Amino acid sequence: MSGQATYADWIAVDWGTTHLRAWAIGPDGAIRAEAQSTKGMGGLARDGFEAALLDLVQDWLGAGPTPILACGMVGAKQGWQEAPYVPVPAKPATLAMMRATAPKDRRLDLWIVPGLSQARPADVMRGEETQIAGFLAREAGFDGVLCLPGTHTKWVHISAGEVVSFQTCMTGEMFDLLSQHSVLRHSVAAASLDQAAFAEAVSETLSRPERLAQRLFSIRADATLNGTAADVARARLSGALIGAELAATRPYWLGQDVVVAAAPALADLYARALMAQGASVRPMDAAPLTLAGLARLRMTMKDPSLP
């Protein structure tokens, strides 16, 4: 835990599959303390969630119940308690949170943010809805597409403060699997990307996405026969996967106002790929969005009349 013990007016929690992060928020809305651990949902049995949370936040709790707003995989079927999905169209800033009945420690007044679902084509998100709420707290009048790159990249159509539709691509997970557990791992072990090779791979795969599987193996073959540098091979892998993603999501970015929110390096990578196709795009650091979204949802809890 970081910082000295302090009481919180409420506590914000982002609980993913591999990590847990919490913030103690004061009455003025300022962050008083923050803490994180590797006790994500994926490594916990259902009876282990409360102890994992108390390890981080017990010094922030007063004698009475402290409101705790949690988003992410904590609300999944395998999480602490399931928070059912809300179907789109939906306004992320005004989602009705589920009050958890599970906590044994009476100081924990736990509320879980529900994820969003889409019937056709079938899709779900859990955690990103809070990022979207945080984005809209900053840009309430936004009408366009918000792209949230990550393990499972989300393309989200937003209009009038609502998520109208969304589409998920497993690009990040595919990159991790191929770069770490496939035959390509021998060719792409580099910390950086060759930008020219990345741009070329995006363009080639975007124009002929049906050749993706062949292009992937050619990365290995080229490295074996021609000694291609690892940063070039890594760029070709990233560019091929993102190019295929852009081909699949063309209706979400063609002619749209697009914001790409991610870690700066990843946001810049997607922005470069989109701008090369003539798209109107702005990169944005996604780091503050989850906390901003939880703060917006806390305001809604206190005043349901807020838009």
TORRO-52249 format. One record per residue (C-alpha): x, y, z; residue in one letter. Coordinates in nm, 2 decimals, padded with zeros to 4 digits. Example, Ala and Ser with C-alpha at 12.3 -4.5 7.8 and 13.67 -1.06 7.14 Angstrom:
{{01.23,-00.45,00.78},a}
{{01.37,-00.11,00.71},s}
***
This chain:
{{00.00,00.00,00.00},m}
{{00.12,00.35,-00.08},s}
{{00.09,00.65,00.15},g}
{{-00.02,00.67,00.52},q}
{{-00.36,00.57,00.65},a}
{{-00.64,00.80,00.57},t}
{{-01.02,00.79,00.57},y}
{{-01.21,00.80,00.24},a}
{{-01.54,00.96,00.17},d}
{{-01.57,00.68,-00.09},w}
{{-01.34,00.43,-00.27},i}
{{-01.30,00.38,-00.64},a}
{{-01.20,00.03,-00.75},v}
{{-01.09,-00.10,-01.09},d}
{{-01.07,-00.48,-01.07},w}
{{-00.94,-00.66,-01.38},g}
{{-00.85,-01.02,-01.46},t}
{{-00.49,-00.98,-01.35},t}
{{-00.48,-00.66,-01.14},h}
{{-00.67,-00.47,-00.87},l}
{{-00.64,-00.10,-00.82},r}
{{-00.81,00.13,-00.57},a}
{{-00.83,00.50,-00.49},w}
{{-00.94,00.67,-00.17},a}
{{-01.15,00.97,-00.26},i}
{{-01.20,01.27,-00.02},g}
{{-01.52,01.47,00.02},p}
{{-01.37,01.73,-00.22},d}
{{-01.32,01.47,-00.49},g}
{{-00.95,01.47,-00.45},a}
{{-00.75,01.15,-00.44},i}
{{-00.62,01.10,-00.09},r}
{{-00.44,00.77,-00.15},a}
{{-00.41,00.49,-00.40},e}
{{-00.30,00.13,-00.40},a}
{{-00.27,-00.17,-00.63},q}
{{-00.20,-00.54,-00.63},s}
{{-00.18,-00.84,-00.86},t}
{{-00.49,-01.00,-00.70},k}
{{-00.70,-00.99,-01.01},g}
{{-01.02,-01.18,-01.07},m}
{{-00.84,-01.46,-01.26},g}
{{-00.65,-01.57,-00.96},g}
{{-00.92,-01.55,-00.69},l}
{{-01.19,-01.79,-00.57},a}
{{-01.52,-01.63,-00.49},r}
{{-01.44,-01.63,-00.12},d}
{{-01.11,-01.45,-00.17},g}
{{-01.23,-01.12,-00.31},f}
{{-01.32,-00.96,00.02},e}
{{-00.98,-01.03,00.17},a}
{{-00.80,-00.91,-00.14},a}
{{-00.99,-00.58,-00.13},l}
{{-00.94,-00.53,00.25},l}
{{-00.57,-00.58,00.20},d}
{{-00.57,-00.26,00.00},l}
{{-00.84,-00.04,00.16},v}
{{-00.88,-00.13,00.53},q}
{{-00.68,00.17,00.64},d}
{{-00.92,00.40,00.45},w}
{{-01.23,00.27,00.62},l}
{{-01.41,00.44,00.91},g}
{{-01.63,00.29,01.17},a}
{{-01.94,00.31,00.95},g}
{{-02.00,00.18,00.59},p}
{{-01.79,00.33,00.32},t}
{{-01.93,00.34,-00.03},p}
{{-01.71,00.15,-00.27},i}
{{-01.77,00.17,-00.65},l}
{{-01.61,-00.12,-00.84},a}
{{-01.59,-00.18,-01.22},c}
{{-01.44,-00.45,-01.43},g}
{{-01.42,-00.83,-01.39},m}
{{-01.53,-00.81,-01.03},v}
{{-01.89,-00.82,-01.17},g}
{{-01.84,-01.11,-01.40},a}
{{-01.99,-01.46,-01.35},k}
{{-01.65,-01.57,-01.21},q}
{{-01.61,-01.25,-01.00},g}
{{-01.72,-01.15,-00.65},w}
{{-02.08,-01.11,-00.75},q}
{{-02.23,-01.10,-01.10},e}
{{-02.37,-00.77,-01.22},a}
{{-02.59,-00.85,-01.52},p}
{{-02.51,-00.67,-01.85},y}
{{-02.72,-00.37,-01.96},v}
{{-02.82,-00.39,-02.33},p}
{{-02.74,-00.11,-02.57},v}
{{-02.84,00.16,-02.64},p}
{{-02.74,00.27,-02.30},a}
{{-02.59,00.58,-02.13},k}
{{-02.28,00.47,-01.94},p}
{{-02.28,00.78,-01.72},a}
{{-02.62,00.69,-01.57},t}
{{-02.59,00.31,-01.53},l}
{{-02.78,00.17,-01.23},a}
{{-02.52,00.00,-01.02},m}
{{-02.58,-00.33,-00.84},m}
{{-02.54,-00.33,-00.46},r}
{{-02.34,-00.63,-00.36},a}
{{-02.49,-00.85,-00.09},t}
{{-02.17,-01.06,-00.03},a}
{{-01.94,-00.85,00.20},p}
{{-01.91,-00.98,00.55},k}
{{-01.73,-00.68,00.68},d}
{{-02.00,-00.42,00.74},r}
{{-01.77,-00.13,00.66},r}
{{-01.78,-00.24,00.29},l}
{{-02.08,-00.08,00.11},d}
{{-01.99,-00.23,-00.23},l}
{{-02.16,-00.13,-00.55},w}
{{-02.06,-00.29,-00.89},i}
{{-02.09,-00.13,-01.23},v}
{{-02.27,-00.35,-01.48},p}
{{-02.12,-00.41,-01.82},g}
{{-02.29,-00.35,-02.16},l}
{{-02.42,-00.61,-02.40},s}
{{-02.53,-00.61,-02.76},q}
{{-02.77,-00.87,-02.91},a}
{{-02.67,-00.85,-03.28},r}
{{-02.40,-00.91,-03.35},p}
{{-02.35,-01.06,-03.01},a}
{{-02.09,-00.86,-02.80},d}
{{-02.02,-00.77,-02.44},v}
{{-01.79,-00.53,-02.25},m}
{{-01.71,-00.51,-01.88},r}
{{-01.49,-00.23,-01.76},g}
{{-01.48,-00.03,-02.08},e}
{{-01.83,00.12,-02.00},e}
{{-01.67,00.30,-01.71},t}
{{-01.39,00.44,-01.94},q}
{{-01.66,00.56,-02.17},i}
{{-01.84,00.73,-01.89},a}
{{-01.52,00.90,-01.80},g}
{{-01.46,01.01,-02.16},f}
{{-01.81,01.15,-02.18},l}
{{-01.76,01.34,-01.85},a}
{{-01.48,01.53,-02.03},r}
{{-01.65,01.55,-02.38},e}
{{-02.02,01.54,-02.31},a}
{{-02.11,01.66,-02.66},g}
{{-01.90,01.40,-02.85},f}
{{-02.07,01.23,-03.14},d}
{{-01.86,00.97,-03.32},g}
{{-01.65,00.67,-03.24},v}
{{-01.44,00.59,-02.94},l}
{{-01.17,00.33,-03.00},c}
{{-01.03,00.16,-02.69},l}
{{-00.73,-00.05,-02.79},p}
{{-00.62,-00.33,-02.56},g}
{{-00.63,-00.70,-02.51},t}
{{-00.98,-00.69,-02.66},h}
{{-01.01,-00.36,-02.85},t}
{{-01.35,-00.19,-02.84},k}
{{-01.49,00.03,-03.12},w}
{{-01.78,00.22,-02.97},v}
{{-02.04,00.43,-03.16},h}
{{-02.15,00.72,-02.93},i}
{{-02.43,00.96,-02.99},s}
{{-02.62,01.19,-02.75},a}
{{-02.44,01.05,-02.46},g}
{{-02.54,00.69,-02.54},e}
{{-02.35,00.38,-02.66},v}
{{-02.54,00.30,-02.98},v}
{{-02.34,00.00,-03.08},s}
{{-02.00,-00.15,-03.04},f}
{{-01.76,-00.41,-03.19},q}
{{-01.48,-00.60,-03.02},t}
{{-01.16,-00.73,-03.18},c}
{{-00.92,-00.97,-03.01},m}
{{-00.62,-00.80,-03.17},t}
{{-00.42,-00.75,-02.85},g}
{{-00.47,-01.10,-02.73},e}
{{-00.38,-01.24,-03.07},m}
{{-00.06,-01.03,-03.08},f}
{{00.04,-01.16,-02.73},d}
{{-00.03,-01.52,-02.83},l}
{{00.15,-01.51,-03.16},l}
{{00.45,-01.31,-03.03},s}
{{00.50,-01.53,-02.72},q}
{{00.36,-01.87,-02.79},h}
{{00.38,-01.93,-03.17},s}
{{00.66,-02.00,-03.41},v}
{{00.68,-01.62,-03.46},l}
{{00.82,-01.57,-03.11},r}
{{01.17,-01.65,-03.25},h}
{{01.14,-01.36,-03.50},s}
{{00.97,-01.08,-03.32},v}
{{01.16,-01.05,-02.99},a}
{{01.22,-00.68,-03.00},a}
{{01.12,-00.39,-02.78},a}
{{01.04,-00.15,-03.06},s}
{{00.86,-00.13,-03.40},l}
{{01.00,-00.02,-03.73},d}
{{00.74,00.24,-03.83},q}
{{00.78,00.21,-04.20},a}
{{00.74,-00.17,-04.18},a}
{{00.43,-00.12,-03.96},f}
{{00.27,00.12,-04.20},a}
{{00.33,-00.11,-04.50},e}
{{00.19,-00.41,-04.32},a}
{{-00.13,-00.22,-04.22},v}
{{-00.19,-00.11,-04.57},s}
{{-00.13,-00.45,-04.73},e}
{{-00.35,-00.64,-04.49},t}
{{-00.62,-00.37,-04.49},l}
{{-00.64,-00.41,-04.87},s}
{{-00.63,-00.79,-04.87},r}
{{-00.74,-00.91,-04.52},p}
{{-00.82,-01.26,-04.65},e}
{{-00.44,-01.32,-04.68},r}
{{-00.37,-01.26,-04.31},l}
{{-00.28,-01.62,-04.23},a}
{{-00.03,-01.64,-04.51},q}
{{00.12,-01.30,-04.43},r}
{{00.18,-01.41,-04.07},l}
{{00.38,-01.71,-04.17},f}
{{00.58,-01.51,-04.42},s}
{{00.71,-01.31,-04.12},i}
{{00.88,-01.62,-03.99},r}
{{01.00,-01.73,-04.34},a}
{{01.15,-01.39,-04.42},d}
{{01.34,-01.38,-04.09},a}
{{01.47,-01.74,-04.15},t}
{{01.58,-01.68,-04.50},l}
{{01.68,-01.32,-04.50},n}
{{01.77,-01.24,-04.14},g}
{{01.50,-00.97,-04.11},t}
{{01.56,-00.75,-03.80},a}
{{01.33,-00.83,-03.50},a}
{{01.19,-00.48,-03.49},d}
{{01.08,-00.51,-03.86},v}
{{00.93,-00.85,-03.80},a}
{{00.75,-00.73,-03.48},r}
{{00.62,-00.43,-03.68},a}
{{00.49,-00.66,-03.96},r}
{{00.30,-00.87,-03.70},l}
{{00.15,-00.57,-03.53},s}
{{00.06,-00.40,-03.86},g}
{{-00.09,-00.72,-04.01},a}
{{-00.32,-00.77,-03.71},l}
{{-00.42,-00.40,-03.69},i}
{{-00.47,-00.39,-04.06},g}
{{-00.71,-00.69,-04.04},a}
{{-00.89,-00.51,-03.75},e}
{{-00.93,-00.19,-03.95},l}
{{-01.07,-00.39,-04.24},a}
{{-01.33,-00.55,-04.01},a}
{{-01.42,-00.22,-03.84},t}
{{-01.43,00.00,-04.15},r}
{{-01.79,00.12,-04.08},p}
{{-01.68,00.25,-03.74},y}
{{-01.40,00.47,-03.86},w}
{{-01.47,00.56,-04.23},l}
{{-01.60,00.92,-04.24},g}
{{-01.63,00.93,-03.86},q}
{{-01.48,01.15,-03.59},d}
{{-01.26,00.90,-03.41},v}
{{-01.09,00.92,-03.07},v}
{{-00.84,00.65,-02.98},v}
{{-00.79,00.62,-02.60},a}
{{-00.51,00.39,-02.48},a}
{{-00.16,00.41,-02.33},a}
{{00.01,00.68,-02.53},p}
{{00.23,00.45,-02.74},a}
{{-00.06,00.22,-02.84},l}
{{-00.29,00.51,-02.91},a}
{{-00.03,00.67,-03.13},d}
{{00.01,00.34,-03.32},l}
{{-00.36,00.31,-03.39},y}
{{-00.38,00.68,-03.48},a}
{{-00.10,00.65,-03.73},r}
{{-00.27,00.35,-03.90},a}
{{-00.60,00.54,-03.92},l}
{{-00.46,00.86,-04.04},m}
{{-00.28,00.68,-04.32},a}
{{-00.63,00.58,-04.44},q}
{{-00.75,00.94,-04.43},g}
{{-00.95,00.90,-04.11},a}
{{-01.01,01.20,-03.87},s}
{{-00.86,01.08,-03.55},v}
{{-00.74,01.21,-03.21},r}
{{-00.52,01.00,-02.98},p}
{{-00.59,01.03,-02.60},m}
{{-00.42,00.89,-02.29},d}
{{-00.68,00.65,-02.14},a}
{{-00.51,00.63,-01.79},a}
{{-00.74,00.89,-01.62},p}
{{-01.07,00.76,-01.78},l}
{{-01.16,00.48,-01.54},t}
{{-01.14,00.70,-01.23},l}
{{-01.32,00.98,-01.41},a}
{{-01.60,00.74,-01.50},g}
{{-01.63,00.60,-01.15},l}
{{-01.65,00.96,-01.02},a}
{{-01.92,01.04,-01.27},r}
{{-02.12,00.73,-01.16},l}
{{-02.08,00.83,-00.80},r}
{{-02.23,01.17,-00.88},m}
{{-02.52,00.99,-01.04},t}
{{-02.57,00.78,-00.73},m}
{{-02.60,01.09,-00.52},k}
{{-02.81,01.28,-00.77},d}
{{-03.01,01.05,-01.01},p}
{{-03.15,01.36,-01.19},s}
{{-02.81,01.43,-01.35},l}
{{-02.81,01.38,-01.73},p}
***
